[in-house]
Amino acid sequence: MTFSVIVATKNRAIDLERMLPTLASQTRLPEELIIVDQSCGEDTRKVIESFARDLKVAGRREPVIVYLHNPTLVGAGAARNVGIERSRGDVLVFLDDDVLLESEFLHELLRVYQEYPDAGGVSGVVTNYTLPPRSARILRWLFWTGPLHDERQDLYWRADRLRSHQPVRVRRFGSGLMSIRREALADERFDASSGGAGAGEDVRVTWRIHERCPLLIAPAARLFHARSEAGREPEDWIRQDAVRHYYLYHRLWRKGVVNRLCFAWLNFGYALLASAGSVRGLSLRPWRSFLQGRRSGLERAYPDVKK
């Protein structure tokens, strides 16, 4: 079973320079590393060239390094699609450029594929997600129901306690730390029209795969998310959450009575939270954030519809 690691990056040469050594220190190196660079300058190219030289000096078995530079690509989804087309591995491993892998990360992914040959994809866990306050967890349990419930979060919050736990079946992955068997991916591709990070195109792809074959999270495959702020929009959780869920609902879940009721209930939750935030802050900003997120999510779900 061969691995192709695909990393989409843009103007984050420093972050990539930190990440690549953790890939080189894997107990099981990938056969192929594909970097899809959307940066305007040459900084990323220099990092890749330095990384290749260091591998040779260290005497490590060098993966085939494919560097693709295309500043005209818009969004990580489009970059990942380019990487998919150039890849040759049996398993495609998608990593963000600002993660730091533990040395057994790829080995643990491979072990799960060997133990669960019907698995369509295997993901790891993020070890540095902070457990939210109990009130926030209760609200998520109450309003994010049905297909909107994200079972990954509890696994990330309990990463240390679950280190030796058996793989857990889930319905979605995040594109920063996931792998997919090429046969399971088939003709599925990331939605290049959905915009930037956080739009939910990774969930859309992996949700469709989970409908055909199991997706598993391996708690022993671990990484630290060093969350770069380069290229990110200012934090505004209600807007970002609305963008993602409006996009996913209209692309995936707008069918069946249960799904429609779950989405209506989520919108009721958004309204309550926006109203409480507006009263507490004596400002309509929370409501504006929700409405902006709703509009942006719909635009991403229906990019061909004229405004």
C-alpha positions as CSV (number, residue, x, y, z in Angstrom):
1,M,0.0,0.0,0.0
2,T,1.6,3.3,-1.1
3,F,1.0,6.7,0.3
4,S,0.8,10.1,-1.5
5,V,0.9,13.1,0.8
6,I,-0.8,16.2,-0.6
7,V,-0.2,19.6,0.9
8,A,-1.9,22.7,-0.3
9,T,-0.2,25.9,0.7
10,K,-0.3,29.6,0.1
11,N,2.0,32.2,1.6
12,R,3.0,30.1,4.5
13,A,6.6,29.2,3.8
14,I,7.5,29.5,7.5
15,D,4.7,27.1,8.6
16,L,5.6,24.6,5.9
17,E,9.3,24.8,7.0
18,R,8.2,23.7,10.5
19,M,5.8,21.0,9.2
20,L,8.1,19.2,6.7
21,P,10.7,17.9,9.2
22,T,7.9,16.2,11.1
23,L,7.0,14.4,7.9
24,A,10.6,13.4,7.3
25,S,10.8,11.9,10.9
26,Q,7.9,9.5,10.2
27,T,8.7,5.9,11.0
28,R,6.9,5.1,7.8
29,L,7.8,7.6,5.0
30,P,5.3,8.2,2.2
31,E,6.3,7.2,-1.3
32,E,5.2,10.6,-2.7
33,L,5.0,14.1,-1.5
34,I,3.0,16.6,-3.6
35,I,3.1,20.3,-2.7
36,V,0.6,22.5,-4.5
37,D,1.8,26.1,-4.0
38,Q,-0.6,29.0,-4.6
39,S,1.9,31.6,-3.4
40,C,3.0,34.6,-5.5
41,G,6.7,34.5,-4.5
42,E,9.5,31.9,-4.4
43,D,9.8,31.4,-0.6
44,T,7.9,28.1,-0.7
45,R,10.0,26.7,-3.5
46,K,13.2,27.5,-1.5
47,V,11.8,25.6,1.5
48,I,11.0,22.6,-0.6
49,E,14.5,22.6,-2.2
50,S,16.1,22.9,1.2
51,F,13.9,20.0,2.5
52,A,15.0,17.8,-0.3
53,R,18.7,18.5,0.3
54,D,18.3,17.8,4.0
55,L,16.7,14.4,3.3
56,K,19.7,13.4,1.1
57,V,22.2,14.5,3.7
58,A,20.4,12.6,6.4
59,G,20.5,9.5,4.2
60,R,16.7,8.9,4.5
61,R,14.8,7.1,1.7
62,E,13.6,10.1,-0.2
63,P,9.9,10.3,-1.2
64,V,9.3,11.5,-4.7
65,I,8.7,15.2,-4.3
66,V,6.4,16.9,-6.8
67,Y,6.3,20.7,-6.5
68,L,3.4,22.4,-8.4
69,H,3.4,26.2,-8.4
70,N,0.1,27.9,-9.6
71,P,-0.8,31.2,-8.1
72,T,-4.0,31.3,-10.2
73,L,-5.7,28.6,-8.2
74,V,-8.4,29.8,-5.9
75,G,-8.9,28.0,-2.6
76,A,-7.4,24.9,-1.0
77,G,-10.1,22.7,-2.6
78,A,-8.8,23.6,-6.1
79,A,-5.2,23.0,-5.0
80,R,-6.1,19.6,-3.6
81,N,-7.8,18.6,-6.8
82,V,-4.6,19.3,-8.7
83,G,-2.7,17.2,-6.2
84,I,-5.1,14.3,-6.6
85,E,-4.7,14.3,-10.4
86,R,-0.9,14.2,-10.1
87,S,-0.8,11.6,-7.3
88,R,0.0,7.9,-7.8
89,G,-0.4,6.4,-4.4
90,D,-3.0,3.8,-3.2
91,V,-3.9,6.1,-0.3
92,L,-4.1,9.9,-0.5
93,V,-3.1,11.7,2.7
94,F,-4.2,15.3,2.9
95,L,-2.3,17.5,5.4
96,D,-2.5,21.2,6.2
97,D,0.8,23.2,6.0
98,D,0.6,24.2,9.7
99,V,0.4,20.8,11.4
100,L,3.1,19.0,13.3
101,L,3.0,15.2,13.1
102,E,3.9,12.8,15.8
103,S,6.4,10.3,14.4
104,E,4.0,7.4,14.2
105,F,1.2,9.3,12.3
106,L,1.5,7.6,8.9
107,H,2.3,4.2,10.5
108,E,-0.9,4.3,12.5
109,L,-2.9,5.2,9.4
110,L,-1.4,2.2,7.6
111,R,-2.1,-0.1,10.5
112,V,-5.8,0.8,10.5
113,Y,-6.1,0.2,6.8
114,Q,-4.5,-3.2,7.3
115,E,-6.8,-4.1,10.2
116,Y,-9.9,-2.7,8.5
117,P,-9.6,-3.5,4.7
118,D,-13.1,-2.2,4.0
119,A,-12.2,1.3,5.3
120,G,-12.6,4.0,2.7
121,G,-10.6,6.5,4.7
122,V,-8.7,7.0,8.0
123,S,-8.0,10.2,9.8
124,G,-6.0,11.1,12.9
125,V,-6.8,13.4,15.8
126,V,-5.7,16.9,16.7
127,T,-4.2,16.9,20.2
128,N,-4.3,20.5,21.2
129,Y,-8.0,21.4,20.9
130,T,-9.2,23.0,24.1
131,L,-12.2,21.6,25.8
132,P,-15.0,24.3,25.6
133,P,-16.9,25.4,28.7
134,R,-19.8,23.0,29.7
135,S,-22.4,25.6,28.6
136,A,-20.9,25.6,25.0
137,R,-20.9,21.8,24.9
138,I,-24.5,21.7,26.1
139,L,-25.6,24.2,23.4
140,R,-23.9,22.2,20.7
141,W,-25.5,19.0,21.9
142,L,-28.8,20.7,22.0
143,F,-28.9,22.5,18.6
144,W,-26.4,20.7,16.4
145,T,-28.3,17.5,15.9
146,G,-28.8,14.8,13.2
147,P,-26.4,15.2,10.3
148,L,-25.2,18.5,11.8
149,H,-23.7,16.8,14.8
150,D,-19.9,16.6,14.5
151,E,-18.7,13.5,16.4
152,R,-15.1,14.4,15.8
153,Q,-15.0,17.1,18.3
154,D,-15.4,14.9,21.4
155,L,-12.5,12.7,20.1
156,Y,-10.2,15.7,19.7
157,W,-11.2,17.0,23.2
158,R,-10.3,13.6,24.7
159,A,-7.3,12.9,22.6
160,D,-4.9,12.1,25.4
161,R,-7.3,9.7,27.1
162,L,-8.1,7.9,23.8
163,R,-4.5,7.4,22.7
164,S,-4.8,3.6,23.0
165,H,-8.5,3.4,21.9
166,Q,-9.6,1.4,18.9
167,P,-10.5,3.3,15.7
168,V,-13.9,5.1,15.9
169,R,-16.3,5.2,13.0
170,V,-17.4,8.7,11.9
171,R,-19.3,10.4,9.1
172,R,-16.9,13.1,8.1
173,F,-13.2,14.2,8.1
174,G,-11.3,17.5,8.2
175,S,-9.0,17.9,5.2
176,G,-6.0,18.9,7.3
177,L,-5.3,15.5,8.7
178,M,-7.2,12.9,6.7
179,S,-6.4,10.0,4.3
180,I,-8.7,8.4,1.7
181,R,-8.2,5.2,-0.3
182,R,-8.0,6.1,-4.0
183,E,-10.7,3.4,-4.8
184,A,-13.1,5.0,-2.3
185,L,-12.5,8.5,-3.6
186,A,-13.3,7.4,-7.1
187,D,-14.6,10.5,-9.0
188,E,-15.3,12.7,-6.0
189,R,-13.4,15.9,-5.9
190,F,-13.3,19.0,-3.6
191,D,-15.7,21.8,-4.5
192,A,-13.4,24.4,-6.0
193,S,-16.2,26.9,-6.2
194,S,-17.0,26.9,-2.5
195,G,-14.4,29.4,-1.6
196,G,-11.8,29.4,1.1
197,A,-11.0,27.5,4.2
198,G,-13.9,26.4,6.5
199,A,-16.5,26.3,3.7
200,G,-17.1,22.6,4.3
201,E,-16.0,21.1,1.0
202,D,-13.9,18.5,3.0
203,V,-17.1,17.4,4.8
204,R,-19.0,17.2,1.6
205,V,-16.5,14.9,0.0
206,T,-16.0,12.6,2.9
207,W,-19.7,12.5,3.8
208,R,-20.4,11.0,0.3
209,I,-17.6,8.5,0.8
210,H,-19.0,7.5,4.2
211,E,-22.3,6.6,2.5
212,R,-20.5,3.9,0.5
213,C,-17.8,2.6,3.0
214,P,-16.6,3.2,6.6
215,L,-14.6,6.2,7.7
216,L,-12.5,5.7,10.8
217,I,-10.6,8.0,13.1
218,A,-7.4,6.5,14.6
219,P,-6.8,8.0,18.0
220,A,-3.1,6.8,17.9
221,A,-2.5,8.9,14.7
222,R,-1.8,12.3,16.3
223,L,-0.8,15.7,15.3
224,F,-0.5,19.2,16.8
225,H,-2.3,22.0,14.9
226,A,0.0,25.0,15.0
227,R,-2.8,27.1,13.5
228,S,-1.3,29.8,11.3
229,E,-3.1,33.1,11.1
230,A,-1.7,33.7,7.6
231,G,-4.6,33.8,5.1
232,R,-7.3,33.4,7.7
233,E,-10.2,35.7,8.2
234,P,-10.8,37.3,11.7
235,E,-12.4,34.8,14.1
236,D,-16.2,35.2,14.1
237,W,-17.5,31.8,15.1
238,I,-21.2,32.3,14.4
239,R,-20.6,33.6,10.9
240,Q,-18.1,30.8,10.1
241,D,-20.4,28.2,11.5
242,A,-23.4,29.5,9.5
243,V,-21.3,29.6,6.3
244,R,-20.3,26.0,6.7
245,H,-23.7,24.6,7.7
246,Y,-25.7,26.6,5.1
247,Y,-23.3,25.3,2.4
248,L,-23.5,21.7,3.6
249,Y,-27.2,21.7,4.1
250,H,-27.9,22.9,0.6
251,R,-25.2,20.7,-1.0
252,L,-25.8,17.5,1.1
253,W,-28.7,17.4,3.5
254,R,-31.6,19.3,2.0
255,K,-33.7,16.1,1.8
256,G,-35.9,14.2,4.1
257,V,-38.1,15.4,7.0
258,V,-35.6,14.7,9.7
259,N,-32.8,16.7,8.0
260,R,-35.1,19.6,7.4
261,L,-36.3,19.7,11.0
262,C,-32.7,19.5,12.3
263,F,-31.7,22.4,10.1
264,A,-34.7,24.5,11.2
265,W,-33.8,23.7,14.9
266,L,-30.2,24.8,14.2
267,N,-31.5,28.1,12.8
268,F,-33.6,28.6,15.9
269,G,-30.4,28.0,17.9
270,Y,-28.6,30.6,15.8
271,A,-31.4,33.1,16.5
272,L,-31.3,32.5,20.2
273,L,-27.5,32.9,20.4
274,A,-27.4,36.0,18.2
275,S,-30.2,37.6,20.2
276,A,-28.4,36.8,23.5
277,G,-25.1,38.1,22.2
278,S,-26.8,41.3,20.9
279,V,-28.5,42.0,24.3
280,R,-25.3,41.2,26.2
281,G,-23.1,43.5,24.0
282,L,-25.8,46.1,23.3
283,S,-25.0,45.6,19.6
284,L,-26.6,44.0,16.6
285,R,-23.2,42.6,15.5
286,P,-24.0,39.0,16.4
287,W,-27.2,39.2,14.2
288,R,-25.2,40.7,11.4
289,S,-22.6,38.0,11.6
290,F,-25.2,35.3,11.4
291,L,-27.0,36.9,8.4
292,Q,-23.6,37.4,6.7
293,G,-22.7,33.8,7.2
294,R,-26.1,32.6,6.0
295,R,-25.7,34.7,2.8
296,S,-22.1,33.6,2.2
297,G,-23.1,29.9,2.7
298,L,-25.9,30.2,0.2
299,E,-23.6,31.9,-2.3
300,R,-21.1,29.1,-2.0
301,A,-23.7,26.4,-2.3
302,Y,-25.2,28.0,-5.4
303,P,-22.3,29.8,-7.1
304,D,-24.1,30.0,-10.5
305,V,-27.1,31.8,-9.2
306,K,-27.0,35.6,-10.0
307,K,-27.0,37.8,-6.9
